Amino acid sequence: MPGEIKSSHVLEDSRINIKLKLSALWASVMFLYLYGDYFSLYKTGTLDSMLAGQIGPLGPVTQGILLGTSILMAIPAVMVFLSLVLKPVVNRWSNIILGIFYTIIMLIGLPSEWYYYIFLGVIEMTLTLLIVWYAWTWQKYNL
């Protein structure tokens, strides 16, 4: 009709800062780690093993093993924040190195796992490789 105002249904696509992308990827990785570990509690014998003081293939629970495991899980959790606040050059290399490291960690433990864990692990590796990719291709003018 003449004089009718047409509304546009075009969706806006904003450019997302690389630091936000990296932070979101680390947060996603952490959620997958948590779900994978939580679901593992339902595997037959897991709770009995825990009550007996065993930690999976690592053997008896010790302070050192728990500290090492805590460090291994704290790093991705802290990277959610550090990806937002580190200076670009340090940020870039931290994400590249840690993304590769956590991809390798998952590759080592994945082959003998249950299907749910393999599924989550493949997604985790995809995300950690995306972290490496985004950090590697970070535009030089942002550094």
Beta strands, then each sheet from edge to edge (+ up, - down):
end
